[in-house]
Amino acid sequence: MAGANKSGGKVQGEGDYEGARDYDARAEGFVKKNKSKIPTYAKNAEKALEGPEGAELRKAEEKGKSKARR
């Protein structure tokens, strides 16, 4: 059976459709629930980058980017 594996026949990795649907639903729910707060979240993130923890945050971002597939 194509796409089957030892985890019960689900396609995993980049083909994990169930995981992708779950993520999309949760992200959409978060946005709906917090729509009015998102600009505040963005301002807080911007202030954090400009503050004393900015260098550490940028380092973490670069680490994450280095592992991302492009």
Buried (B, 14 or more C-beta within 10 A) or exposed (E): EEEEEEEEEBBBEEEBEEEEEEEEEEEEEEEEEEEEEEEEEEEEEEEEEEEEEEEEEEEEEEEEEEEEEE
